[in-house]
Amino acid sequence: MKDSIGRERSDDFHYAFNAEEFDAICGAADRLTVYLGRGWASKPDPAFAGQIVRVLGRTGIHPSKLGALGPGNLRDDILTWPRPKTHEWAWVPVHRDLLPWIEEFLSKPKPRDRSRYTRILRRVEYELIEEDGLSIHLNPLRFRHFAARTLLEMGIPEPQVCDFLRVTHKTLRAYSNQGPEYLRDLLRSRGW
C-alpha cells in the first residue's frame, strides 16, 4: 500500500519514534523556513518548523490545538490545553528543551488550520528523504506515542502519564507499543 506521497507504507506509522529518529526529525525541521501570515503580510520564521515538532513530541498535543495555544496556556512551567475529542484539560510540565523559547512560541501568531501543520510535517518528511536519506512517516499520533513513551521510559508511573495526556490505561498501553523489533532488541540486550 502507498502513502500520500507515493512511498510504500509500512506498519511503522503505528509506533512511536525512537530517540534517534526524533533527533533526525528535529534536525530536518530546523533546516526549514516557514512563512507565517497571509499573502503579502507573511514573514519568514526559520524556527517555527523545529518548534512545532519539538512541541508535538514533548507534549503529545494534537496539531488542531496548536493554533489556539497562547500565553494563557502556560502556567509557571505547565502547558495546558483542551483535548480535541473530550475537551478535558490536559497538562504537561514543559520539557527542558522547550523552556528557553516556549513563551515566545505561544505569543506569536500561529496558523489556526490544522492542515497547515500537516503540510509542514510533509515538508519535514521530504527534507528527511532528500537530505538525510531517511523515510520516516510523520503523523500527529506518532508524536503523541513518542511523548507517552518518553515519559514512561523516564520512569514516570502510568497513572501520572495518563493524567498528563488525559488518556485511559488501555490507550496508554497502545501509545507505548514499540513494535516487535523493540521487544526483540530489549530482550536480546538482557541476554534472551
ABEGO torsion letter per residue (X at the ends): XBBAAGBBBBAAAABBBBAAAAAAAAAAAAABBBBBEBEAABBBBAAAAAAAAAAAAAAGBBAAAAAABBAAABBEABBBBBBAAAGBBBBBBBBAAAAAAAAAAAABBBBABAAAAAAAAAAAAAAAAAAAGBBBBBBAAAAAAAAAAAAAAAGBBAAAAAAAAGBBAAAAAAAABAEAAAAAAAAAAAGX
